[in-house]
Amino acid sequence: MTEKKETPTPPRKPDGIITTHRNGQTIVAELFFNHSGTETFRDKILKMILADKQE
């Protein structure tokens, strides 16, 4: 079997970083946006909040 050799893409820098502290732990989230997407950041956050409330 032959393997395809692709050139690795360089790691992308995050578009934003959120840091929060809870119960003695530090939580760091890196945000990557799809710049060609049609959904806004606000739409995505609202969808996550509503999904979290249903649990």
CHARMM-style PDB file with segment names, atoms N, HN, CA, C and O in Angstrom:
ATOM      1  N   MET     1       0.844  -1.178   0.000  1.00  0.00      PROA
ATOM      2  CA  MET     1       0.000   0.000   0.000  1.00  0.00      PROA
ATOM      3  C   MET     1       0.892   1.246   0.000  1.00  0.00      PROA
ATOM      4  O   MET     1       1.900   1.287   0.706  1.00  0.00      PROA
ATOM      5  N   THR     2       0.533   2.231  -0.769  1.00  0.00      PROA
ATOM      6  HN  THR     2      -0.285   2.197  -1.343  1.00  0.00      PROA
ATOM      7  CA  THR     2       1.311   3.464  -0.796  1.00  0.00      PROA
ATOM      8  C   THR     2       0.653   4.513   0.080  1.00  0.00      PROA
ATOM      9  O   THR     2      -0.572   4.596   0.171  1.00  0.00      PROA
ATOM     10  N   GLU     3       1.474   5.295   0.708  1.00  0.00      PROA
ATOM     11  HN  GLU     3       2.469   5.227   0.635  1.00  0.00      PROA
ATOM     12  CA  GLU     3       0.962   6.357   1.577  1.00  0.00      PROA
ATOM     13  C   GLU     3       1.079   7.694   0.877  1.00  0.00      PROA
ATOM     14  O   GLU     3       2.078   7.970   0.212  1.00  0.00      PROA
ATOM     15  N   LYS     4       0.066   8.519   1.025  1.00  0.00      PROA
ATOM     16  HN  LYS     4      -0.745   8.295   1.565  1.00  0.00      PROA
ATOM     17  CA  LYS     4       0.123   9.866   0.473  1.00  0.00      PROA
ATOM     18  C   LYS     4       0.902  10.742   1.437  1.00  0.00      PROA
ATOM     19  O   LYS     4       0.646  10.742   2.641  1.00  0.00      PROA
ATOM     20  N   LYS     5       1.829  11.469   0.910  1.00  0.00      PROA
ATOM     21  HN  LYS     5       2.037  11.469  -0.068  1.00  0.00      PROA
ATOM     22  CA  LYS     5       2.587  12.388   1.751  1.00  0.00      PROA
ATOM     23  C   LYS     5       2.093  13.805   1.489  1.00  0.00      PROA
ATOM     24  O   LYS     5       2.303  14.363   0.412  1.00  0.00      PROA
ATOM     25  N   GLU     6       1.447  14.365   2.473  1.00  0.00      PROA
ATOM     26  HN  GLU     6       1.277  13.912   3.348  1.00  0.00      PROA
ATOM     27  CA  GLU     6       0.921  15.712   2.358  1.00  0.00      PROA
ATOM     28  C   GLU     6       1.784  16.647   3.185  1.00  0.00      PROA
ATOM     29  O   GLU     6       2.356  16.257   4.202  1.00  0.00      PROA
ATOM     30  N   THR     7       1.864  17.865   2.736  1.00  0.00      PROA
ATOM     31  HN  THR     7       1.399  18.182   1.909  1.00  0.00      PROA
ATOM     32  CA  THR     7       2.613  18.847   3.524  1.00  0.00      PROA
ATOM     33  C   THR     7       1.742  19.262   4.700  1.00  0.00      PROA
ATOM     34  O   THR     7       0.583  19.634   4.514  1.00  0.00      PROA
ATOM     35  N   PRO     8       2.285  19.201   5.894  1.00  0.00      PROA
ATOM     36  CA  PRO     8       1.481  19.560   7.063  1.00  0.00      PROA
ATOM     37  C   PRO     8       1.178  21.060   7.074  1.00  0.00      PROA
ATOM     38  O   PRO     8       2.028  21.881   6.730  1.00  0.00      PROA
ATOM     39  N   THR     9      -0.044  21.396   7.473  1.00  0.00      PROA
ATOM     40  HN  THR     9      -0.734  20.728   7.753  1.00  0.00      PROA
ATOM     41  CA  THR     9      -0.411  22.806   7.566  1.00  0.00      PROA
ATOM     42  C   THR     9       0.113  23.349   8.886  1.00  0.00      PROA
ATOM     43  O   THR     9       0.067  22.656   9.902  1.00  0.00      PROA
ATOM     44  N   PRO    10       0.603  24.566   8.881  1.00  0.00      PROA
ATOM     45  CA  PRO    10       1.103  25.134  10.135  1.00  0.00      PROA
ATOM     46  C   PRO    10      -0.049  25.348  11.112  1.00  0.00      PROA
ATOM     47  O   PRO    10      -1.169  25.640  10.690  1.00  0.00      PROA
ATOM     48  N   PRO    11       0.210  25.208  12.412  1.00  0.00      PROA
ATOM     49  CA  PRO    11      -0.864  25.395  13.387  1.00  0.00      PROA
ATOM     50  C   PRO    11      -1.425  26.813  13.302  1.00  0.00      PROA
ATOM     51  O   PRO    11      -0.681  27.786  13.184  1.00  0.00      PROA
ATOM     52  N   ARG    12      -2.730  26.904  13.364  1.00  0.00      PROA
ATOM     53  HN  ARG    12      -3.334  26.113  13.459  1.00  0.00      PROA
ATOM     54  CA  ARG    12      -3.415  28.189  13.260  1.00  0.00      PROA
ATOM     55  C   ARG    12      -3.512  28.835  14.627  1.00  0.00      PROA
ATOM     56  O   ARG    12      -3.781  28.157  15.619  1.00  0.00      PROA
ATOM     57  N   LYS    13      -3.297  30.133  14.689  1.00  0.00      PROA
ATOM     58  HN  LYS    13      -3.079  30.684  13.884  1.00  0.00      PROA
ATOM     59  CA  LYS    13      -3.455  30.856  15.950  1.00  0.00      PROA
ATOM     60  C   LYS    13      -4.938  31.050  16.230  1.00  0.00      PROA
ATOM     61  O   LYS    13      -5.712  31.282  15.302  1.00  0.00      PROA
ATOM     62  N   PRO    14      -5.349  30.960  17.493  1.00  0.00      PROA
ATOM     63  CA  PRO    14      -6.771  31.139  17.803  1.00  0.00      PROA
ATOM     64  C   PRO    14      -7.204  32.577  17.564  1.00  0.00      PROA
ATOM     65  O   PRO    14      -6.411  33.510  17.695  1.00  0.00      PROA
ATOM     66  N   ASP    15      -8.485  32.740  17.209  1.00  0.00      PROA
ATOM     67  HN  ASP    15      -9.128  31.982  17.103  1.00  0.00      PROA
ATOM     68  CA  ASP    15      -9.051  34.071  17.010  1.00  0.00      PROA
ATOM     69  C   ASP    15      -9.341  34.758  18.341  1.00  0.00      PROA
ATOM     70  O   ASP    15      -9.441  35.984  18.401  1.00  0.00      PROA
ATOM     71  N   GLY    16      -9.474  33.984  19.385  1.00  0.00      PROA
ATOM     72  HN  GLY    16      -9.393  32.988  19.336  1.00  0.00      PROA
ATOM     73  CA  GLY    16      -9.725  34.537  20.717  1.00  0.00      PROA
ATOM     74  C   GLY    16      -9.437  33.499  21.784  1.00  0.00      PROA
ATOM     75  O   GLY    16      -9.407  32.300  21.508  1.00  0.00      PROA
ATOM     76  N   ILE    17      -9.227  33.969  23.004  1.00  0.00      PROA
ATOM     77  HN  ILE    17      -9.251  34.943  23.228  1.00  0.00      PROA
ATOM     78  CA  ILE    17      -8.960  33.073  24.131  1.00  0.00      PROA
ATOM     79  C   ILE    17      -9.803  33.549  25.316  1.00  0.00      PROA
ATOM     80  O   ILE    17      -9.824  34.736  25.640  1.00  0.00      PROA
ATOM     81  N   ILE    18     -10.495  32.606  25.954  1.00  0.00      PROA
ATOM     82  HN  ILE    18     -10.477  31.641  25.691  1.00  0.00      PROA
ATOM     83  CA  ILE    18     -11.285  32.911  27.153  1.00  0.00      PROA
ATOM     84  C   ILE    18     -10.653  32.145  28.310  1.00  0.00      PROA
ATOM     85  O   ILE    18     -10.382  30.949  28.196  1.00  0.00      PROA
ATOM     86  N   THR    19     -10.420  32.833  29.417  1.00  0.00      PROA
ATOM     87  HN  THR    19     -10.640  33.804  29.510  1.00  0.00      PROA
ATOM     88  CA  THR    19      -9.860  32.213  30.616  1.00  0.00      PROA
ATOM     89  C   THR    19     -10.805  32.461  31.780  1.00  0.00      PROA
ATOM     90  O   THR    19     -11.264  33.585  31.983  1.00  0.00      PROA
ATOM     91  N   THR    20     -11.095  31.421  32.539  1.00  0.00      PROA
ATOM     92  HN  THR    20     -10.722  30.508  32.374  1.00  0.00      PROA
ATOM     93  CA  THR    20     -11.957  31.569  33.708  1.00  0.00      PROA
ATOM     94  C   THR    20     -11.423  30.685  34.828  1.00  0.00      PROA
ATOM     95  O   THR    20     -10.713  29.712  34.574  1.00  0.00      PROA
ATOM     96  N   HSD    21     -11.762  31.024  36.054  1.00  0.00      PROA
ATOM     97  HN  HSD    21     -12.339  31.815  36.260  1.00  0.00      PROA
ATOM     98  CA  HSD    21     -11.338  30.267  37.234  1.00  0.00      PROA
ATOM     99  C   HSD    21     -12.586  29.743  37.948  1.00  0.00      PROA
ATOM    100  O   HSD    21     -13.492  30.509  38.277  1.00  0.00      PROA
ATOM    101  N   ARG    22     -12.620  28.431  38.182  1.00  0.00      PROA
ATOM    102  HN  ARG    22     -11.883  27.809  37.916  1.00  0.00      PROA
ATOM    103  CA  ARG    22     -13.748  27.821  38.908  1.00  0.00      PROA
ATOM    104  C   ARG    22     -13.222  26.727  39.824  1.00  0.00      PROA
ATOM    105  O   ARG    22     -12.450  25.866  39.402  1.00  0.00      PROA
ATOM    106  N   ASN    23     -13.639  26.769  41.053  1.00  0.00      PROA
ATOM    107  HN  ASN    23     -14.266  27.469  41.395  1.00  0.00      PROA
ATOM    108  CA  ASN    23     -13.295  25.734  42.039  1.00  0.00      PROA
ATOM    109  C   ASN    23     -11.798  25.448  42.082  1.00  0.00      PROA
ATOM    110  O   ASN    23     -11.385  24.291  42.159  1.00  0.00      PROA
ATOM    111  N   GLY    24     -10.999  26.486  42.034  1.00  0.00      PROA
ATOM    112  HN  GLY    24     -11.335  27.426  41.972  1.00  0.00      PROA
ATOM    113  CA  GLY    24      -9.561  26.315  42.110  1.00  0.00      PROA
ATOM    114  C   GLY    24      -8.901  25.838  40.828  1.00  0.00      PROA
ATOM    115  O   GLY    24      -7.699  25.570  40.815  1.00  0.00      PROA
ATOM    116  N   GLN    25      -9.668  25.729  39.750  1.00  0.00      PROA
ATOM    117  HN  GLN    25     -10.644  25.947  39.760  1.00  0.00      PROA
ATOM    118  CA  GLN    25      -9.117  25.312  38.465  1.00  0.00      PROA
ATOM    119  C   GLN    25      -9.162  26.476  37.483  1.00  0.00      PROA
ATOM    120  O   GLN    25     -10.073  27.302  37.524  1.00  0.00      PROA
ATOM    121  N   THR    26      -8.190  26.529  36.617  1.00  0.00      PROA
ATOM    122  HN  THR    26      -7.450  25.858  36.583  1.00  0.00      PROA
ATOM    123  CA  THR    26      -8.174  27.524  35.549  1.00  0.00      PROA
ATOM    124  C   THR    26      -8.570  26.835  34.258  1.00  0.00      PROA
ATOM    125  O   THR    26      -7.971  25.832  33.869  1.00  0.00      PROA
ATOM    126  N   ILE    27      -9.579  27.373  33.598  1.00  0.00      PROA
ATOM    127  HN  ILE    27     -10.066  28.187  33.914  1.00  0.00      PROA
ATOM    128  CA  ILE    27     -10.072  26.813  32.344  1.00  0.00      PROA
ATOM    129  C   ILE    27      -9.730  27.802  31.230  1.00  0.00      PROA
ATOM    130  O   ILE    27     -10.081  28.979  31.301  1.00  0.00      PROA
ATOM    131  N   VAL    28      -9.048  27.312  30.212  1.00  0.00      PROA
ATOM    132  HN  VAL    28      -8.763  26.355  30.155  1.00  0.00      PROA
ATOM    133  CA  VAL    28      -8.657  28.140  29.076  1.00  0.00      PROA
ATOM    134  C   VAL    28      -9.316  27.565  27.826  1.00  0.00      PROA
ATOM    135  O   VAL    28      -9.170  26.377  27.537  1.00  0.00      PROA
ATOM    136  N   ALA    29     -10.042  28.403  27.085  1.00  0.00      PROA
ATOM    137  HN  ALA    29     -10.161  29.368  27.321  1.00  0.00      PROA
ATOM    138  CA  ALA    29     -10.686  27.974  25.849  1.00  0.00      PROA
ATOM    139  C   ALA    29     -10.146  28.821  24.701  1.00  0.00      PROA
ATOM    140  O   ALA    29     -10.149  30.050  24.760  1.00  0.00      PROA
ATOM    141  N   GLU    30      -9.685  28.141  23.659  1.00  0.00      PROA
ATOM    142  HN  GLU    30      -9.682  27.142  23.611  1.00  0.00      PROA
ATOM    143  CA  GLU    30      -9.233  28.837  22.457  1.00  0.00      PROA
ATOM    144  C   GLU    30     -10.383  28.858  21.467  1.00  0.00      PROA
ATOM    145  O   GLU    30     -11.016  27.829  21.228  1.00  0.00      PROA
ATOM    146  N   LEU    31     -10.656  30.010  20.892  1.00  0.00      PROA
ATOM    147  HN  LEU    31     -10.142  30.846  21.086  1.00  0.00      PROA
ATOM    148  CA  LEU    31     -11.768  30.176  19.962  1.00  0.00      PROA
ATOM    149  C   LEU    31     -11.248  30.263  18.536  1.00  0.00      PROA
ATOM    150  O   LEU    31     -10.342  31.041  18.236  1.00  0.00      PROA
ATOM    151  N   PHE    32     -11.833  29.457  17.668  1.00  0.00      PROA
ATOM    152  HN  PHE    32     -12.568  28.825  17.912  1.00  0.00      PROA
ATOM    153  CA  PHE    32     -11.516  29.495  16.244  1.00  0.00      PROA
ATOM    154  C   PHE    32     -12.811  29.766  15.500  1.00  0.00      PROA
ATOM    155  O   PHE    32     -13.783  29.029  15.663  1.00  0.00      PROA
ATOM    156  N   PHE    33     -12.838  30.803  14.692  1.00  0.00      PROA
ATOM    157  HN  PHE    33     -12.048  31.401  14.559  1.00  0.00      PROA
ATOM    158  CA  PHE    33     -14.037  31.169  13.956  1.00  0.00      PROA
ATOM    159  C   PHE    33     -13.924  30.715  12.508  1.00  0.00      PROA
ATOM    160  O   PHE    33     -12.851  30.766  11.906  1.00  0.00      PROA
ATOM    161  N   ASN    34     -15.042  30.276  11.967  1.00  0.00      PROA
ATOM    162  HN  ASN    34     -15.913  30.235  12.456  1.00  0.00      PROA
ATOM    163  CA  ASN    34     -15.119  29.951  10.550  1.00  0.00      PROA
ATOM    164  C   ASN    34     -15.461  31.255   9.829  1.00  0.00      PROA
ATOM    165  O   ASN    34     -16.613  31.690   9.831  1.00  0.00      PROA
ATOM    166  N   HSD    35     -14.463  31.865   9.220  1.00  0.00      PROA
ATOM    167  HN  HSD    35     -13.528  31.511   9.218  1.00  0.00      PROA
ATOM    168  CA  HSD    35     -14.654  33.186   8.628  1.00  0.00      PROA
ATOM    169  C   HSD    35     -15.570  33.169   7.411  1.00  0.00      PROA
ATOM    170  O   HSD    35     -16.058  34.219   6.993  1.00  0.00      PROA
ATOM    171  N   SER    36     -15.806  32.005   6.844  1.00  0.00      PROA
ATOM    172  HN  SER    36     -15.409  31.152   7.184  1.00  0.00      PROA
ATOM    173  CA  SER    36     -16.719  31.929   5.706  1.00  0.00      PROA
ATOM    174  C   SER    36     -18.101  31.415   6.135  1.00  0.00      PROA
ATOM    175  O   SER    36     -18.964  31.195   5.285  1.00  0.00      PROA
ATOM    176  N   GLY    37     -18.316  31.226   7.424  1.00  0.00      PROA
ATOM    177  HN  GLY    37     -17.615  31.405   8.114  1.00  0.00      PROA
ATOM    178  CA  GLY    37     -19.598  30.731   7.925  1.00  0.00      PROA
ATOM    179  C   GLY    37     -20.672  31.800   7.921  1.00  0.00      PROA
ATOM    180  O   GLY    37     -20.373  32.993   7.854  1.00  0.00      PROA
ATOM    181  N   THR    38     -21.922  31.370   7.994  1.00  0.00      PROA
ATOM    182  HN  THR    38     -22.164  30.401   8.049  1.00  0.00      PROA
ATOM    183  CA  THR    38     -23.041  32.315   7.993  1.00  0.00      PROA
ATOM    184  C   THR    38     -23.577  32.567   9.399  1.00  0.00      PROA
ATOM    185  O   THR    38     -24.279  33.554   9.622  1.00  0.00      PROA
ATOM    186  N   GLU    39     -23.260  31.691  10.347  1.00  0.00      PROA
ATOM    187  HN  GLU    39     -22.690  30.889  10.166  1.00  0.00      PROA
ATOM    188  CA  GLU    39     -23.725  31.837  11.722  1.00  0.00      PROA
ATOM    189  C   GLU    39     -22.790  32.779  12.482  1.00  0.00      PROA
ATOM    190  O   GLU    39     -21.572  32.714  12.316  1.00  0.00      PROA
ATOM    191  N   THR    40     -23.353  33.642  13.304  1.00  0.00      PROA
ATOM    192  HN  THR    40     -24.343  33.695  13.439  1.00  0.00      PROA
ATOM    193  CA  THR    40     -22.531  34.564  14.076  1.00  0.00      PROA
ATOM    194  C   THR    40     -22.110  33.912  15.389  1.00  0.00      PROA
ATOM    195  O   THR    40     -22.669  32.895  15.800  1.00  0.00      PROA
ATOM    196  N   PHE    41     -21.119  34.511  16.038  1.00  0.00      PROA
ATOM    197  HN  PHE    41     -20.665  35.337  15.704  1.00  0.00      PROA
ATOM    198  CA  PHE    41     -20.657  34.021  17.334  1.00  0.00      PROA
ATOM    199  C   PHE    41     -21.807  34.056  18.334  1.00  0.00      PROA
ATOM    200  O   PHE    41     -21.963  33.137  19.137  1.00  0.00      PROA
ATOM    201  N   ARG    42     -22.604  35.108  18.287  1.00  0.00      PROA
ATOM    202  HN  ARG    42     -22.478  35.855  17.634  1.00  0.00      PROA
ATOM    203  CA  ARG    42     -23.755  35.242  19.192  1.00  0.00      PROA
ATOM    204  C   ARG    42     -24.746  34.089  18.985  1.00  0.00      PROA
ATOM    205  O   ARG    42     -25.262  33.539  19.958  1.00  0.00      PROA
ATOM    206  N   ASP    43     -25.013  33.721  17.734  1.00  0.00      PROA
ATOM    207  HN  ASP    43     -24.594  34.168  16.943  1.00  0.00      PROA
ATOM    208  CA  ASP    43     -25.917  32.605  17.439  1.00  0.00      PROA
ATOM    209  C   ASP    43     -25.403  31.308  18.052  1.00  0.00      PROA
ATOM    210  O   ASP    43     -26.168  30.549  18.648  1.00  0.00      PROA
ATOM    211  N   LYS    44     -24.099  31.055  17.902  1.00  0.00      PROA
ATOM    212  HN  LYS    44     -23.478  31.671  17.418  1.00  0.00      PROA
ATOM    213  CA  LYS    44     -23.513  29.819  18.421  1.00  0.00      PROA
ATOM    214  C   LYS    44     -23.547  29.766  19.948  1.00  0.00      PROA
ATOM    215  O   LYS    44     -23.861  28.725  20.526  1.00  0.00      PROA
ATOM    216  N   ILE    45     -23.223  30.891  20.605  1.00  0.00      PROA
ATOM    217  HN  ILE    45     -22.967  31.736  20.135  1.00  0.00      PROA
ATOM    218  CA  ILE    45     -23.247  30.931  22.069  1.00  0.00      PROA
ATOM    219  C   ILE    45     -24.669  30.717  22.580  1.00  0.00      PROA
ATOM    220  O   ILE    45     -24.880  29.970  23.535  1.00  0.00      PROA
ATOM    221  N   LEU    46     -25.641  31.368  21.949  1.00  0.00      PROA
ATOM    222  HN  LEU    46     -25.469  31.975  21.173  1.00  0.00      PROA
ATOM    223  CA  LEU    46     -27.039  31.199  22.357  1.00  0.00      PROA
ATOM    224  C   LEU    46     -27.472  29.751  22.212  1.00  0.00      PROA
ATOM    225  O   LEU    46     -28.166  29.225  23.082  1.00  0.00      PROA
ATOM    226  N   LYS    47     -27.078  29.100  21.132  1.00  0.00      PROA
ATOM    227  HN  LYS    47     -26.514  29.527  20.425  1.00  0.00      PROA
ATOM    228  CA  LYS    47     -27.417  27.693  20.912  1.00  0.00      PROA
ATOM    229  C   LYS    47     -26.810  26.812  22.003  1.00  0.00      PROA
ATOM    230  O   LYS    47     -27.459  25.882  22.482  1.00  0.00      PROA
ATOM    231  N   MET    48     -25.550  27.104  22.404  1.00  0.00      PROA
ATOM    232  HN  MET    48     -25.022  27.859  22.015  1.00  0.00      PROA
ATOM    233  CA  MET    48     -24.898  26.331  23.462  1.00  0.00      PROA
ATOM    234  C   MET    48     -25.587  26.540  24.805  1.00  0.00      PROA
ATOM    235  O   MET    48     -25.766  25.586  25.563  1.00  0.00      PROA
ATOM    236  N   ILE    49     -25.977  27.779  25.108  1.00  0.00      PROA
ATOM    237  HN  ILE    49     -25.832  28.554  24.492  1.00  0.00      PROA
ATOM    238  CA  ILE    49     -26.636  28.079  26.383  1.00  0.00      PROA
ATOM    239  C   ILE    49     -27.982  27.361  26.462  1.00  0.00      PROA
ATOM    240  O   ILE    49     -28.319  26.771  27.488  1.00  0.00      PROA
ATOM    241  N   LEU    50     -28.740  27.414  25.383  1.00  0.00      PROA
ATOM    242  HN  LEU    50     -28.466  27.894  24.549  1.00  0.00      PROA
ATOM    243  CA  LEU    50     -30.051  26.756  25.376  1.00  0.00      PROA
ATOM    244  C   LEU    50     -29.920  25.243  25.476  1.00  0.00      PROA
ATOM    245  O   LEU    50     -30.749  24.597  26.117  1.00  0.00      PROA
ATOM    246  N   ALA    51     -28.902  24.671  24.860  1.00  0.00      PROA
ATOM    247  HN  ALA    51     -28.228  25.196  24.339  1.00  0.00      PROA
ATOM    248  CA  ALA    51     -28.684  23.217  24.938  1.00  0.00      PROA
ATOM    249  C   ALA    51     -28.271  22.842  26.359  1.00  0.00      PROA
ATOM    250  O   ALA    51     -28.668  21.792  26.865  1.00  0.00      PROA
ATOM    251  N   ASP    52     -27.475  23.696  27.004  1.00  0.00      PROA
ATOM    252  HN  ASP    52     -27.153  24.549  26.593  1.00  0.00      PROA
ATOM    253  CA  ASP    52     -27.016  23.427  28.382  1.00  0.00      PROA
ATOM    254  C   ASP    52     -28.177  23.496  29.365  1.00  0.00      PROA
ATOM    255  O   ASP    52     -28.189  22.746  30.341  1.00  0.00      PROA
ATOM    256  N   LYS    53     -29.151  24.368  29.140  1.00  0.00      PROA
ATOM    257  HN  LYS    53     -29.142  24.977  28.346  1.00  0.00      PROA
ATOM    258  CA  LYS    53     -30.306  24.498  30.038  1.00  0.00      PROA
ATOM    259  C   LYS    53     -31.205  23.260  29.989  1.00  0.00      PROA
ATOM    260  O   LYS    53     -31.852  22.919  30.979  1.00  0.00      PROA
ATOM    261  N   GLN    54     -31.242  22.594  28.836  1.00  0.00      PROA
ATOM    262  HN  GLN    54     -30.717  22.872  28.031  1.00  0.00      PROA
ATOM    263  CA  GLN    54     -32.123  21.435  28.678  1.00  0.00      PROA
ATOM    264  C   GLN    54     -31.584  20.198  29.377  1.00  0.00      PROA
ATOM    265  O   GLN    54     -32.337  19.253  29.609  1.00  0.00      PROA
ATOM    266  N   GLU    55     -30.307  20.178  29.718  1.00  0.00      PROA
ATOM    267  HN  GLU    55     -29.695  20.946  29.529  1.00  0.00      PROA
ATOM    268  CA  GLU    55     -29.718  19.007  30.379  1.00  0.00      PROA
ATOM    269  C   GLU    55     -30.104  18.885  31.806  1.00  0.00      PROA
ATOM    270  OT1 GLU    55     -29.681  17.947  32.482  1.00  0.00      PROA
TER     271      GLU     55
END
